Amino acid sequence: MRVEVVLAWPERCLRRELVLPEGSTVADAVAEAALDAAGESVAMAVHGVLARPQQVLHDGDRVELLRPLLADPKENRRRRARGGD
C-alpha cells in the first residue's frame, strides 16, 4: 500500500511517499519516513484527524507529523479583534 508522511513548517515542507506492507501502522510509517530526526513532533494525524501510533493505515493515507504551536490561536484572534495586528 502507498502512504505519504508529511512534516511542514510555515516556510517549507518535507514529504515522503512510502510503499508499506498491509497492516502497517502510523508508527511504522513515521519510522520508515525518518523525517523527524530533531524530535519536533508532538502528535500525529491521518488526513487531519489525530491518530495513535498503533492505528493501522490504509492505501492512500497521509500521515501528518504535528509540531507544537508557536502562538496561542485564541490570543491571536483577541489581538486582531483589538486591532493590534
N, C-alpha and C positions, 0 to 999 in steps of 0.2 A: 504494500500500500504506500501511497505517496502522502507525505505531510510536509508542512512548512513550519519552521521555527523562526520567530522574529524578535529582535531586540531593537528598540527605537529610542532615539533622543530627539530633541527639537530640531537639531541641525543635520542628523544623519540616521541611517537605519542599516542594521545588519540582518541578513536573512539567509537561511539555508534550506534548500529543498532536499528532503531525505526520502529514501526508499527503505521502509522498515517492514519486518515480518508482521503478519496479522497477530493481534493480541498485544502489540506494543503499547506501552503506557506513556503518559506525559513525561514522567521522569526519564524513560528510555530515550525519548526524542530530545529532551534537553541535554542529556549526557552526550548523545551522539553528535548533536549540533555544536557543542562546545563554544557557544557564543558568549557566555557569562564568566569568563576567567577571573574577572575582578570581584565577582560575587555581589553585584549591584542589585540583582533581582530580589524582590521581597515576596513575590507571588507569581502565579502563572494563570493564564486564561486560555480557553479554547474558543475561538470565534467571539472573543469579548466577554465570555462568561467565566467567572472564577472557577478554576479547576484544581483538583487534588493531584499530587504526583502519581498516585496509583490508578487514576482514571484511564480507561482503555481508549485508544484513539481509533478513528475511522478514516478510511481513504478520503483525502482532500481536506482534512482538518488543518487548521492554522493555530499553532501554539504561540502565544504571546508571553514574553518574559516581562513582568511588570516591575518598574522601578519605584522607589518612594517618591511621593510628591514633593516638589521643591517649595511650593506655596500652598496655603490653605485656600481651596476654591471659594469657600464661604467668605473669607476675609477679602479676597479679590473682588467678589461681587459687591460687598459692602463699600469697598474703596471706590469702585466705579460708580456706585449709586450716589456717593457723596461728591462725585466729580473730581476725585483725586487721581484718576488715571485715564 
